[in-house]
């Protein structure tokens, strides 16, 4: 059965943030960090040696990317919350402007010569 290995790659996202996504490795590869030629690749001398240190390095790398992803998601949520607050303030300001203009139109209609209220 194919072994599913979770690796992370970074690609640009809209607001200068990065999105992280899983990537699948092909069949026949062993665990990451298990040494050169065993799925661990040549990711450095510790990884090439394999064993516990190589696996530990892979685990630390995974934790780093998981923390990075959580931080980016947190920043993205904050950005969207700020955008929502700003749009709500814009809506409130526009509604107030609409009401002011409606009042001005009513005042103009009342004071205009030949208006319906003056003809009675």
PDB file as gemmi writes it, atoms N, CA and C in Angstrom:
CRYST1    1.000    1.000    1.000  90.00  90.00  90.00 P 1                      
ATOM      1  N   UNK A   1       0.849  -1.179   0.000  1.00  0.00           N  
ATOM      2  CA  UNK A   1       0.000   0.000   0.000  1.00  0.00           C  
ATOM      3  C   UNK A   1       0.893   1.240   0.000  1.00  0.00           C  
ATOM      4  N   UNK A   2       0.447   2.204  -0.689  1.00  0.00           N  
ATOM      5  CA  UNK A   2       1.244   3.436  -0.795  1.00  0.00           C  
ATOM      6  C   UNK A   2       1.304   4.128   0.553  1.00  0.00           C  
ATOM      7  N   UNK A   3       2.482   4.589   0.861  1.00  0.00           N  
ATOM      8  CA  UNK A   3       2.603   5.305   2.129  1.00  0.00           C  
ATOM      9  C   UNK A   3       2.321   6.769   1.873  1.00  0.00           C  
ATOM     10  N   UNK A   4       1.500   7.352   2.703  1.00  0.00           N  
ATOM     11  CA  UNK A   4       1.100   8.745   2.546  1.00  0.00           C  
ATOM     12  C   UNK A   4       1.971   9.588   3.462  1.00  0.00           C  
ATOM     13  N   UNK A   5       2.720  10.463   2.869  1.00  0.00           N  
ATOM     14  CA  UNK A   5       3.631  11.302   3.633  1.00  0.00           C  
ATOM     15  C   UNK A   5       3.180  12.729   3.477  1.00  0.00           C  
ATOM     16  N   UNK A   6       3.089  13.422   4.569  1.00  0.00           N  
ATOM     17  CA  UNK A   6       2.628  14.794   4.522  1.00  0.00           C  
ATOM     18  C   UNK A   6       3.833  15.722   4.491  1.00  0.00           C  
ATOM     19  N   UNK A   7       4.000  16.380   3.371  1.00  0.00           N  
ATOM     20  CA  UNK A   7       5.043  17.393   3.234  1.00  0.00           C  
ATOM     21  C   UNK A   7       4.340  18.703   2.940  1.00  0.00           C  
ATOM     22  N   UNK A   8       4.978  19.779   3.225  1.00  0.00           N  
ATOM     23  CA  UNK A   8       4.327  21.069   3.096  1.00  0.00           C  
ATOM     24  C   UNK A   8       5.100  21.938   2.121  1.00  0.00           C  
ATOM     25  N   UNK A   9       4.350  22.626   1.270  1.00  0.00           N  
ATOM     26  CA  UNK A   9       4.982  23.587   0.376  1.00  0.00           C  
ATOM     27  C   UNK A   9       4.270  24.915   0.540  1.00  0.00           C  
ATOM     28  N   UNK A  10       4.978  25.955   0.321  1.00  0.00           N  
ATOM     29  CA  UNK A  10       4.430  27.292   0.517  1.00  0.00           C  
ATOM     30  C   UNK A  10       4.194  27.914  -0.848  1.00  0.00           C  
ATOM     31  N   UNK A  11       3.020  28.498  -1.032  1.00  0.00           N  
ATOM     32  CA  UNK A  11       2.744  29.235  -2.260  1.00  0.00           C  
ATOM     33  C   UNK A  11       2.095  30.554  -1.862  1.00  0.00           C  
ATOM     34  N   UNK A  12       2.280  31.583  -2.650  1.00  0.00           N  
ATOM     35  CA  UNK A  12       1.767  32.911  -2.286  1.00  0.00           C  
ATOM     36  C   UNK A  12       0.250  32.904  -2.132  1.00  0.00           C  
ATOM     37  N   UNK A  13      -0.220  33.689  -1.203  1.00  0.00           N  
ATOM     38  CA  UNK A  13      -1.652  33.847  -0.978  1.00  0.00           C  
ATOM     39  C   UNK A  13      -2.003  35.315  -1.117  1.00  0.00           C  
ATOM     40  N   UNK A  14      -3.273  35.633  -1.151  1.00  0.00           N  
ATOM     41  CA  UNK A  14      -3.736  36.963  -1.508  1.00  0.00           C  
ATOM     42  C   UNK A  14      -3.088  38.091  -0.713  1.00  0.00           C  
ATOM     43  N   UNK A  15      -3.171  38.135   0.552  1.00  0.00           N  
ATOM     44  CA  UNK A  15      -2.751  39.301   1.329  1.00  0.00           C  
ATOM     45  C   UNK A  15      -1.293  39.234   1.766  1.00  0.00           C  
ATOM     46  N   UNK A  16      -0.438  38.645   0.970  1.00  0.00           N  
ATOM     47  CA  UNK A  16       0.961  38.541   1.353  1.00  0.00           C  
ATOM     48  C   UNK A  16       1.208  37.380   2.288  1.00  0.00           C  
ATOM     49  N   UNK A  17       0.160  36.641   2.602  1.00  0.00           N  
ATOM     50  CA  UNK A  17       0.306  35.478   3.464  1.00  0.00           C  
ATOM     51  C   UNK A  17       0.576  34.273   2.581  1.00  0.00           C  
ATOM     52  N   UNK A  18       0.899  33.162   3.177  1.00  0.00           N  
ATOM     53  CA  UNK A  18       1.154  31.957   2.411  1.00  0.00           C  
ATOM     54  C   UNK A  18       0.149  30.888   2.791  1.00  0.00           C  
ATOM     55  N   UNK A  19      -0.203  30.092   1.811  1.00  0.00           N  
ATOM     56  CA  UNK A  19      -1.090  28.969   2.044  1.00  0.00           C  
ATOM     57  C   UNK A  19      -0.264  27.692   2.061  1.00  0.00           C  
ATOM     58  N   UNK A  20      -0.578  26.813   2.958  1.00  0.00           N  
ATOM     59  CA  UNK A  20       0.159  25.567   3.046  1.00  0.00           C  
ATOM     60  C   UNK A  20      -0.740  24.428   2.597  1.00  0.00           C  
ATOM     61  N   UNK A  21      -0.203  23.509   1.835  1.00  0.00           N  
ATOM     62  CA  UNK A  21      -1.006  22.393   1.360  1.00  0.00           C  
ATOM     63  C   UNK A  21      -0.229  21.097   1.412  1.00  0.00           C  
ATOM     64  N   UNK A  22      -0.929  19.973   1.558  1.00  0.00           N  
ATOM     65  CA  UNK A  22      -0.256  18.688   1.620  1.00  0.00           C  
ATOM     66  C   UNK A  22       0.219  18.238   0.240  1.00  0.00           C  
ATOM     67  N   UNK A  23       1.232  17.396   0.223  1.00  0.00           N  
ATOM     68  CA  UNK A  23       1.739  16.855  -1.023  1.00  0.00           C  
ATOM     69  C   UNK A  23       1.965  15.362  -0.813  1.00  0.00           C  
ATOM     70  N   UNK A  24       1.561  14.544  -1.768  1.00  0.00           N  
ATOM     71  CA  UNK A  24       1.710  13.099  -1.637  1.00  0.00           C  
ATOM     72  C   UNK A  24       3.008  12.650  -2.302  1.00  0.00           C  
ATOM     73  N   UNK A  25       3.652  11.675  -1.689  1.00  0.00           N  
ATOM     74  CA  UNK A  25       4.866  11.105  -2.238  1.00  0.00           C  
ATOM     75  C   UNK A  25       4.496   9.829  -2.988  1.00  0.00           C  
ATOM     76  N   UNK A  26       5.350   9.372  -3.902  1.00  0.00           N  
ATOM     77  CA  UNK A  26       5.041   8.198  -4.710  1.00  0.00           C  
ATOM     78  C   UNK A  26       5.268   6.900  -3.923  1.00  0.00           C  
ATOM     79  N   UNK A  27       4.833   5.795  -4.533  1.00  0.00           N  
ATOM     80  CA  UNK A  27       4.936   4.466  -3.906  1.00  0.00           C  
ATOM     81  C   UNK A  27       6.385   4.066  -3.650  1.00  0.00           C  
ATOM     82  N   UNK A  28       6.581   3.175  -2.700  1.00  0.00           N  
ATOM     83  CA  UNK A  28       7.881   2.582  -2.473  1.00  0.00           C  
ATOM     84  C   UNK A  28       8.828   3.406  -1.628  1.00  0.00           C  
ATOM     85  N   UNK A  29       8.404   4.542  -1.169  1.00  0.00           N  
ATOM     86  CA  UNK A  29       9.293   5.363  -0.347  1.00  0.00           C  
ATOM     87  C   UNK A  29       9.054   5.047   1.121  1.00  0.00           C  
ATOM     88  N   UNK A  30      10.114   5.101   1.871  1.00  0.00           N  
ATOM     89  CA  UNK A  30       9.997   4.866   3.304  1.00  0.00           C  
ATOM     90  C   UNK A  30       9.621   6.143   4.028  1.00  0.00           C  
ATOM     91  N   UNK A  31       9.853   6.140   5.320  1.00  0.00           N  
ATOM     92  CA  UNK A  31       9.556   7.301   6.145  1.00  0.00           C  
ATOM     93  C   UNK A  31      10.567   8.413   5.908  1.00  0.00           C  
ATOM     94  N   UNK A  32      10.090   9.646   5.988  1.00  0.00           N  
ATOM     95  CA  UNK A  32      11.020  10.763   5.931  1.00  0.00           C  
ATOM     96  C   UNK A  32      11.940  10.697   7.133  1.00  0.00           C  
ATOM     97  N   UNK A  33      13.206  11.021   6.923  1.00  0.00           N  
ATOM     98  CA  UNK A  33      14.162  11.019   8.020  1.00  0.00           C  
ATOM     99  C   UNK A  33      14.782   9.673   8.286  1.00  0.00           C  
ATOM    100  N   UNK A  34      14.442   8.672   7.462  1.00  0.00           N  
ATOM    101  CA  UNK A  34      14.980   7.337   7.711  1.00  0.00           C  
ATOM    102  C   UNK A  34      16.296   7.095   6.981  1.00  0.00           C  
ATOM    103  N   UNK A  35      16.855   8.122   6.394  1.00  0.00           N  
ATOM    104  CA  UNK A  35      18.166   7.989   5.767  1.00  0.00           C  
ATOM    105  C   UNK A  35      18.114   8.173   4.269  1.00  0.00           C  
ATOM    106  N   UNK A  36      19.257   8.425   3.682  1.00  0.00           N  
ATOM    107  CA  UNK A  36      19.363   8.649   2.246  1.00  0.00           C  
ATOM    108  C   UNK A  36      18.980   7.397   1.490  1.00  0.00           C  
ATOM    109  N   UNK A  37      18.178   7.563   0.452  1.00  0.00           N  
ATOM    110  CA  UNK A  37      17.755   6.434  -0.353  1.00  0.00           C  
ATOM    111  C   UNK A  37      16.612   5.653   0.252  1.00  0.00           C  
ATOM    112  N   UNK A  38      16.112   6.079   1.389  1.00  0.00           N  
ATOM    113  CA  UNK A  38      15.009   5.380   2.048  1.00  0.00           C  
ATOM    114  C   UNK A  38      13.803   6.300   2.194  1.00  0.00           C  
ATOM    115  N   UNK A  39      13.711   7.277   1.332  1.00  0.00           N  
ATOM    116  CA  UNK A  39      12.584   8.199   1.406  1.00  0.00           C  
ATOM    117  C   UNK A  39      12.920   9.481   2.116  1.00  0.00           C  
ATOM    118  N   UNK A  40      14.030   9.479   2.832  1.00  0.00           N  
ATOM    119  CA  UNK A  40      14.435  10.666   3.565  1.00  0.00           C  
ATOM    120  C   UNK A  40      15.159  11.650   2.685  1.00  0.00           C  
ATOM    121  N   UNK A  41      15.699  11.166   1.588  1.00  0.00           N  
ATOM    122  CA  UNK A  41      16.405  12.042   0.672  1.00  0.00           C  
ATOM    123  C   UNK A  41      17.687  12.546   1.285  1.00  0.00           C  
ATOM    124  N   UNK A  42      18.288  13.518   0.637  1.00  0.00           N  
ATOM    125  CA  UNK A  42      19.540  14.089   1.121  1.00  0.00           C  
ATOM    126  C   UNK A  42      19.257  15.451   1.715  1.00  0.00           C  
ATOM    127  N   UNK A  43      18.511  15.495   2.796  1.00  0.00           N  
ATOM    128  CA  UNK A  43      18.124  16.747   3.429  1.00  0.00           C  
ATOM    129  C   UNK A  43      19.131  17.247   4.430  1.00  0.00           C  
ATOM    130  N   UNK A  44      20.344  16.756   4.376  1.00  0.00           N  
ATOM    131  CA  UNK A  44      21.378  17.177   5.308  1.00  0.00           C  
ATOM    132  C   UNK A  44      22.037  15.967   5.923  1.00  0.00           C  
ATOM    133  N   UNK A  45      23.133  16.205   6.615  1.00  0.00           N  
ATOM    134  CA  UNK A  45      23.909  15.079   7.150  1.00  0.00           C  
ATOM    135  C   UNK A  45      23.142  14.291   8.199  1.00  0.00           C  
ATOM    136  N   UNK A  46      22.337  14.967   9.001  1.00  0.00           N  
ATOM    137  CA  UNK A  46      21.573  14.258  10.038  1.00  0.00           C  
ATOM    138  C   UNK A  46      20.523  13.371   9.387  1.00  0.00           C  
ATOM    139  N   UNK A  47      19.827  13.913   8.397  1.00  0.00           N  
ATOM    140  CA  UNK A  47      18.819  13.112   7.710  1.00  0.00           C  
ATOM    141  C   UNK A  47      19.467  11.955   6.954  1.00  0.00           C  
ATOM    142  N   UNK A  48      20.623  12.207   6.350  1.00  0.00           N  
ATOM    143  CA  UNK A  48      21.305  11.151   5.593  1.00  0.00           C  
ATOM    144  C   UNK A  48      21.694   9.998   6.499  1.00  0.00           C  
ATOM    145  N   UNK A  49      22.066  10.312   7.720  1.00  0.00           N  
ATOM    146  CA  UNK A  49      22.459   9.266   8.661  1.00  0.00           C  
ATOM    147  C   UNK A  49      21.269   8.404   9.041  1.00  0.00           C  
ATOM    148  N   UNK A  50      20.074   8.985   8.983  1.00  0.00           N  
ATOM    149  CA  UNK A  50      18.865   8.230   9.320  1.00  0.00           C  
ATOM    150  C   UNK A  50      18.734   8.056  10.817  1.00  0.00           C  
ATOM    151  N   UNK A  51      17.914   7.129  11.200  1.00  0.00           N  
ATOM    152  CA  UNK A  51      17.727   6.840  12.614  1.00  0.00           C  
ATOM    153  C   UNK A  51      16.866   7.866  13.314  1.00  0.00           C  
ATOM    154  N   UNK A  52      17.011   7.892  14.619  1.00  0.00           N  
ATOM    155  CA  UNK A  52      16.150   8.725  15.458  1.00  0.00           C  
ATOM    156  C   UNK A  52      16.358  10.210  15.222  1.00  0.00           C  
ATOM    157  N   UNK A  53      17.600  10.621  15.013  1.00  0.00           N  
ATOM    158  CA  UNK A  53      17.854  12.052  14.799  1.00  0.00           C  
ATOM    159  C   UNK A  53      17.201  12.546  13.509  1.00  0.00           C  
ATOM    160  N   UNK A  54      17.274  11.732  12.468  1.00  0.00           N  
ATOM    161  CA  UNK A  54      16.640  12.109  11.207  1.00  0.00           C  
ATOM    162  C   UNK A  54      15.134  12.233  11.356  1.00  0.00           C  
ATOM    163  N   UNK A  55      14.545  11.283  12.071  1.00  0.00           N  
ATOM    164  CA  UNK A  55      13.095  11.326  12.305  1.00  0.00           C  
ATOM    165  C   UNK A  55      12.724  12.521  13.181  1.00  0.00           C  
ATOM    166  N   UNK A  56      13.570  12.823  14.155  1.00  0.00           N  
ATOM    167  CA  UNK A  56      13.317  13.967  15.033  1.00  0.00           C  
ATOM    168  C   UNK A  56      13.362  15.268  14.226  1.00  0.00           C  
ATOM    169  N   UNK A  57      14.335  15.353  13.306  1.00  0.00           N  
ATOM    170  CA  UNK A  57      14.437  16.553  12.474  1.00  0.00           C  
ATOM    171  C   UNK A  57      13.186  16.730  11.619  1.00  0.00           C  
ATOM    172  N   UNK A  58      12.695  15.634  11.056  1.00  0.00           N  
ATOM    173  CA  UNK A  58      11.478  15.688  10.247  1.00  0.00           C  
ATOM    174  C   UNK A  58      10.299  16.132  11.112  1.00  0.00           C  
ATOM    175  N   UNK A  59      10.202  15.594  12.318  1.00  0.00           N  
ATOM    176  CA  UNK A  59       9.106  15.959  13.224  1.00  0.00           C  
ATOM    177  C   UNK A  59       9.174  17.446  13.580  1.00  0.00           C  
ATOM    178  N   UNK A  60      10.383  17.939  13.840  1.00  0.00           N  
ATOM    179  CA  UNK A  60      10.532  19.364  14.164  1.00  0.00           C  
ATOM    180  C   UNK A  60      10.166  20.242  12.973  1.00  0.00           C  
ATOM    181  N   UNK A  61      10.544  19.791  11.782  1.00  0.00           N  
ATOM    182  CA  UNK A  61      10.194  20.539  10.569  1.00  0.00           C  
ATOM    183  C   UNK A  61       8.680  20.573  10.383  1.00  0.00           C  
ATOM    184  N   UNK A  62       8.021  19.436  10.596  1.00  0.00           N  
ATOM    185  CA  UNK A  62       6.562  19.372  10.501  1.00  0.00           C  
ATOM    186  C   UNK A  62       5.918  20.308  11.525  1.00  0.00           C  
ATOM    187  N   UNK A  63       6.443  20.319  12.745  1.00  0.00           N  
ATOM    188  CA  UNK A  63       5.898  21.209  13.775  1.00  0.00           C  
ATOM    189  C   UNK A  63       6.080  22.664  13.385  1.00  0.00           C  
ATOM    190  N   UNK A  64       7.241  22.990  12.816  1.00  0.00           N  
ATOM    191  CA  UNK A  64       7.499  24.367  12.376  1.00  0.00           C  
ATOM    192  C   UNK A  64       6.459  24.795  11.352  1.00  0.00           C  
ATOM    193  N   UNK A  65       6.217  23.956  10.350  1.00  0.00           N  
ATOM    194  CA  UNK A  65       5.260  24.314   9.308  1.00  0.00           C  
ATOM    195  C   UNK A  65       3.832  24.343   9.844  1.00  0.00           C  
ATOM    196  N   UNK A  66       3.526  23.466  10.804  1.00  0.00           N  
ATOM    197  CA  UNK A  66       2.197  23.491  11.414  1.00  0.00           C  
ATOM    198  C   UNK A  66       1.991  24.811  12.171  1.00  0.00           C  
ATOM    199  N   UNK A  67       3.024  25.225  12.937  1.00  0.00           N  
ATOM    200  CA  UNK A  67       2.937  26.507  13.666  1.00  0.00           C  
ATOM    201  C   UNK A  67       2.832  27.677  12.689  1.00  0.00           C  
ATOM    202  N   UNK A  68       3.612  27.629  11.616  1.00  0.00           N  
ATOM    203  CA  UNK A  68       3.565  28.675  10.597  1.00  0.00           C  
ATOM    204  C   UNK A  68       2.172  28.765   9.984  1.00  0.00           C  
ATOM    205  N   UNK A  69       1.589  27.618   9.682  1.00  0.00           N  
ATOM    206  CA  UNK A  69       0.250  27.589   9.111  1.00  0.00           C  
ATOM    207  C   UNK A  69      -0.768  28.171  10.095  1.00  0.00           C  
ATOM    208  N   UNK A  70      -0.663  27.805  11.370  1.00  0.00           N  
ATOM    209  CA  UNK A  70      -1.587  28.340  12.377  1.00  0.00           C  
ATOM    210  C   UNK A  70      -1.446  29.855  12.500  1.00  0.00           C  
ATOM    211  N   UNK A  71      -0.205  30.341  12.469  1.00  0.00           N  
ATOM    212  CA  UNK A  71       0.036  31.780  12.546  1.00  0.00           C  
ATOM    213  C   UNK A  71      -0.565  32.488  11.330  1.00  0.00           C  
ATOM    214  N   UNK A  72      -0.383  31.913  10.155  1.00  0.00           N  
ATOM    215  CA  UNK A  72      -0.917  32.516   8.940  1.00  0.00           C  
ATOM    216  C   UNK A  72      -2.434  32.513   8.949  1.00  0.00           C  
ATOM    217  N   UNK A  73      -3.031  31.421   9.408  1.00  0.00           N  
ATOM    218  CA  UNK A  73      -4.486  31.371   9.498  1.00  0.00           C  
ATOM    219  C   UNK A  73      -5.005  32.405  10.488  1.00  0.00           C  
ATOM    220  N   UNK A  74      -4.302  32.561  11.594  1.00  0.00           N  
ATOM    221  CA  UNK A  74      -4.691  33.552  12.599  1.00  0.00           C  
ATOM    222  C   UNK A  74      -4.627  34.964  12.012  1.00  0.00           C  
ATOM    223  N   UNK A  75      -3.544  35.252  11.291  1.00  0.00           N  
ATOM    224  CA  UNK A  75      -3.404  36.568  10.666  1.00  0.00           C  
ATOM    225  C   UNK A  75      -4.474  36.800   9.606  1.00  0.00           C  
ATOM    226  N   UNK A  76      -4.809  35.754   8.857  1.00  0.00           N  
ATOM    227  CA  UNK A  76      -5.834  35.870   7.829  1.00  0.00           C  
ATOM    228  C   UNK A  76      -7.204  36.132   8.454  1.00  0.00           C  
ATOM    229  N   UNK A  77      -7.509  35.415   9.549  1.00  0.00           N  
ATOM    230  CA  UNK A  77      -8.778  35.635  10.250  1.00  0.00           C  
ATOM    231  C   UNK A  77      -8.859  37.062  10.780  1.00  0.00           C  
ATOM    232  N   UNK A  78      -7.766  37.549  11.356  1.00  0.00           N  
ATOM    233  CA  UNK A  78      -7.733  38.917  11.878  1.00  0.00           C  
ATOM    234  C   UNK A  78      -7.935  39.914  10.742  1.00  0.00           C  
ATOM    235  N   UNK A  79      -7.279  39.671   9.615  1.00  0.00           N  
ATOM    236  CA  UNK A  79      -7.409  40.561   8.457  1.00  0.00           C  
ATOM    237  C   UNK A  79      -8.867  40.614   7.986  1.00  0.00           C  
ATOM    238  N   UNK A  80      -9.512  39.438   7.896  1.00  0.00           N  
ATOM    239  CA  UNK A  80     -10.906  39.407   7.451  1.00  0.00           C  
ATOM    240  C   UNK A  80     -11.829  40.081   8.466  1.00  0.00           C  
ATOM    241  N   UNK A  81     -11.562  39.886   9.753  1.00  0.00           N  
ATOM    242  CA  UNK A  81     -12.376  40.542  10.784  1.00  0.00           C  
ATOM    243  C   UNK A  81     -12.233  42.062  10.680  1.00  0.00           C  
ATOM    244  N   UNK A  82     -11.009  42.544  10.449  1.00  0.00           N  
ATOM    245  CA  UNK A  82     -10.793  43.985  10.273  1.00  0.00           C  
ATOM    246  C   UNK A  82     -11.528  44.504   9.037  1.00  0.00           C  
ATOM    247  N   UNK A  83     -11.485  43.740   7.950  1.00  0.00           N  
ATOM    248  CA  UNK A  83     -12.188  44.128   6.724  1.00  0.00           C  
ATOM    249  C   UNK A  83     -13.694  44.211   6.976  1.00  0.00           C  
ATOM    250  N   UNK A  84     -14.235  43.236   7.689  1.00  0.00           N  
ATOM    251  CA  UNK A  84     -15.672  43.234   7.990  1.00  0.00           C  
ATOM    252  C   UNK A  84     -16.045  44.453   8.816  1.00  0.00           C  
ATOM    253  N   UNK A  85     -15.248  44.742   9.863  1.00  0.00           N  
ATOM    254  CA  UNK A  85     -15.528  45.926  10.691  1.00  0.00           C  
ATOM    255  C   UNK A  85     -15.506  47.191   9.852  1.00  0.00           C  
ATOM    256  N   UNK A  86     -14.525  47.306   8.979  1.00  0.00           N  
ATOM    257  CA  UNK A  86     -14.416  48.504   8.145  1.00  0.00           C  
ATOM    258  C   UNK A  86     -15.614  48.626   7.207  1.00  0.00           C  
ATOM    259  N   UNK A  87     -16.023  47.513   6.596  1.00  0.00           N  
ATOM    260  CA  UNK A  87     -17.178  47.556   5.686  1.00  0.00           C  
ATOM    261  C   UNK A  87     -18.451  47.908   6.443  1.00  0.00           C  
ATOM    262  N   UNK A  88     -18.600  47.395   7.676  1.00  0.00           N  
ATOM    263  CA  UNK A  88     -19.783  47.736   8.474  1.00  0.00           C  
ATOM    264  C   UNK A  88     -19.807  49.222   8.799  1.00  0.00           C  
ATOM    265  N   UNK A  89     -18.648  49.798   9.112  1.00  0.00           N  
ATOM    266  CA  UNK A  89     -18.574  51.243   9.356  1.00  0.00           C  
ATOM    267  C   UNK A  89     -18.919  52.026   8.081  1.00  0.00           C  
ATOM    268  N   UNK A  90     -18.431  51.544   6.948  1.00  0.00           N  
ATOM    269  CA  UNK A  90     -18.759  52.197   5.666  1.00  0.00           C  
ATOM    270  C   UNK A  90     -20.260  52.164   5.415  1.00  0.00           C  
ATOM    271  N   UNK A  91     -20.875  51.008   5.676  1.00  0.00           N  
ATOM    272  CA  UNK A  91     -22.321  50.874   5.474  1.00  0.00           C  
ATOM    273  C   UNK A  91     -23.067  51.859   6.360  1.00  0.00           C  
ATOM    274  N   UNK A  92     -22.679  51.935   7.631  1.00  0.00           N  
ATOM    275  CA  UNK A  92     -23.329  52.864   8.563  1.00  0.00           C  
ATOM    276  C   UNK A  92     -23.191  54.299   8.074  1.00  0.00           C  
ATOM    277  N   UNK A  93     -21.976  54.661   7.647  1.00  0.00           N  
ATOM    278  CA  UNK A  93     -21.732  56.022   7.157  1.00  0.00           C  
ATOM    279  C   UNK A  93     -22.558  56.316   5.912  1.00  0.00           C  
ATOM    280  N   UNK A  94     -22.662  55.350   5.000  1.00  0.00           N  
ATOM    281  CA  UNK A  94     -23.452  55.550   3.783  1.00  0.00           C  
ATOM    282  C   UNK A  94     -24.945  55.676   4.092  1.00  0.00           C  
ATOM    283  N   UNK A  95     -25.435  54.872   5.036  1.00  0.00           N  
ATOM    284  CA  UNK A  95     -26.848  54.966   5.419  1.00  0.00           C  
ATOM    285  C   UNK A  95     -27.154  56.342   6.005  1.00  0.00           C  
ATOM    286  N   UNK A  96     -26.241  56.853   6.838  1.00  0.00           N  
ATOM    287  CA  UNK A  96     -26.437  58.193   7.404  1.00  0.00           C  
ATOM    288  C   UNK A  96     -26.435  59.250   6.304  1.00  0.00           C  
ATOM    289  N   UNK A  97     -25.569  59.110   5.323  1.00  0.00           N  
ATOM    290  CA  UNK A  97     -25.519  60.065   4.210  1.00  0.00           C  
ATOM    291  C   UNK A  97     -26.809  59.999   3.397  1.00  0.00           C  
ATOM    292  N   UNK A  98     -27.322  58.807   3.181  1.00  0.00           N  
ATOM    293  CA  UNK A  98     -28.582  58.653   2.439  1.00  0.00           C  
ATOM    294  C   UNK A  98     -29.702  59.356   3.178  1.00  0.00           C  
ATOM    295  N   UNK A  99     -29.777  59.173   4.496  1.00  0.00           N  
ATOM    296  CA  UNK A  99     -30.824  59.832   5.283  1.00  0.00           C  
ATOM    297  C   UNK A  99     -30.696  61.355   5.207  1.00  0.00           C  
ATOM    298  N   UNK A 100     -29.466  61.867   5.285  1.00  0.00           N  
ATOM    299  CA  UNK A 100     -29.258  63.321   5.166  1.00  0.00           C  
ATOM    300  C   UNK A 100     -29.748  63.829   3.827  1.00  0.00           C  
ATOM    301  N   UNK A 101     -29.448  63.111   2.763  1.00  0.00           N  
ATOM    302  CA  UNK A 101     -29.877  63.543   1.424  1.00  0.00           C  
ATOM    303  C   UNK A 101     -31.392  63.456   1.274  1.00  0.00           C  
ATOM    304  N   UNK A 102     -32.019  62.435   1.852  1.00  0.00           N  
ATOM    305  CA  UNK A 102     -33.478  62.324   1.808  1.00  0.00           C  
ATOM    306  C   UNK A 102     -34.119  63.503   2.535  1.00  0.00           C  
ATOM    307  N   UNK A 103     -33.548  63.879   3.694  1.00  0.00           N  
ATOM    308  CA  UNK A 103     -34.083  65.041   4.428  1.00  0.00           C  
ATOM    309  C   UNK A 103     -33.938  66.317   3.606  1.00  0.00           C  
ATOM    310  N   UNK A 104     -32.803  66.478   2.944  1.00  0.00           N  
ATOM    311  CA  UNK A 104     -32.604  67.659   2.103  1.00  0.00           C  
ATOM    312  C   UNK A 104     -33.617  67.696   0.970  1.00  0.00           C  
ATOM    313  N   UNK A 105     -33.911  66.545   0.375  1.00  0.00           N  
ATOM    314  CA  UNK A 105     -34.903  66.492  -0.703  1.00  0.00           C  
ATOM    315  C   UNK A 105     -36.282  66.859  -0.167  1.00  0.00           C  
ATOM    316  N   UNK A 106     -36.647  66.336   1.006  1.00  0.00           N  
ATOM    317  CA  UNK A 106     -37.945  66.675   1.607  1.00  0.00           C  
ATOM    318  C   UNK A 106     -38.037  68.176   1.884  1.00  0.00           C  
ATOM    319  N   UNK A 107     -36.946  68.745   2.433  1.00  0.00           N  
ATOM    320  CA  UNK A 107     -36.934  70.190   2.713  1.00  0.00           C  
ATOM    321  C   UNK A 107     -37.084  70.987   1.418  1.00  0.00           C  
ATOM    322  N   UNK A 108     -36.405  70.554   0.376  1.00  0.00           N  
ATOM    323  CA  UNK A 108     -36.507  71.253  -0.910  1.00  0.00           C  
ATOM    324  C   UNK A 108     -37.914  71.147  -1.491  1.00  0.00           C  
ATOM    325  N   UNK A 109     -38.525  69.983  -1.344  1.00  0.00           N  
ATOM    326  CA  UNK A 109     -39.887  69.814  -1.861  1.00  0.00           C  
ATOM    327  C   UNK A 109     -40.879  70.668  -1.088  1.00  0.00           C  
ATOM    328  N   UNK A 110     -40.670  70.843   0.214  1.00  0.00           N  
ATOM    329  CA  UNK A 110     -41.572  71.671   1.017  1.00  0.00           C  
ATOM    330  C   UNK A 110     -41.419  73.150   0.693  1.00  0.00           C  
ATOM    331  N   UNK A 111     -40.212  73.589   0.440  1.00  0.00           N  
ATOM    332  CA  UNK A 111     -39.967  75.012   0.226  1.00  0.00           C  
ATOM    333  C   UNK A 111     -40.013  75.420  -1.240  1.00  0.00           C  
ATOM    334  N   UNK A 112     -40.124  74.466  -2.140  1.00  0.00           N  
ATOM    335  CA  UNK A 112     -40.134  74.796  -3.581  1.00  0.00           C  
ATOM    336  C   UNK A 112     -41.455  75.469  -3.955  1.00  0.00           C  
ATOM    337  N   UNK A 113     -41.388  76.515  -4.817  1.00  0.00           N  
ATOM    338  CA  UNK A 113     -42.615  77.182  -5.254  1.00  0.00           C  
ATOM    339  C   UNK A 113     -43.458  76.212  -6.094  1.00  0.00           C  
ATOM    340  N   UNK A 114     -44.767  76.265  -5.896  1.00  0.00           N  
ATOM    341  CA  UNK A 114     -45.675  75.409  -6.645  1.00  0.00           C  
ATOM    342  C   UNK A 114     -45.732  73.988  -6.115  1.00  0.00           C  
ATOM    343  N   UNK A 115     -45.228  73.791  -4.892  1.00  0.00           N  
ATOM    344  CA  UNK A 115     -45.308  72.445  -4.321  1.00  0.00           C  
ATOM    345  C   UNK A 115     -46.744  72.167  -3.931  1.00  0.00           C  
ATOM    346  N   UNK A 116     -47.089  70.929  -3.706  1.00  0.00           N  
ATOM    347  CA  UNK A 116     -48.464  70.531  -3.421  1.00  0.00           C  
ATOM    348  C   UNK A 116     -48.991  71.164  -2.148  1.00  0.00           C  
ATOM    349  N   UNK A 117     -48.168  71.328  -1.122  1.00  0.00           N  
ATOM    350  CA  UNK A 117     -48.647  71.899   0.129  1.00  0.00           C  
ATOM    351  C   UNK A 117     -48.996  73.377  -0.024  1.00  0.00           C  
ATOM    352  N   UNK A 118     -48.341  74.126  -0.934  1.00  0.00           N  
ATOM    353  CA  UNK A 118     -48.612  75.534  -1.142  1.00  0.00           C  
ATOM    354  C   UNK A 118     -49.866  75.761  -1.988  1.00  0.00           C  
ATOM    355  N   UNK A 119     -50.262  74.805  -2.822  1.00  0.00           N  
ATOM    356  CA  UNK A 119     -51.375  75.028  -3.757  1.00  0.00           C  
ATOM    357  C   UNK A 119     -52.721  74.939  -3.091  1.00  0.00           C  
ATOM    358  N   UNK A 120     -52.825  74.431  -1.871  1.00  0.00           N  
ATOM    359  CA  UNK A 120     -54.127  74.319  -1.192  1.00  0.00           C  
ATOM    360  C   UNK A 120     -54.589  75.594  -0.630  1.00  0.00           C  
TER     361      UNK A 120                                                      
END                                                                             
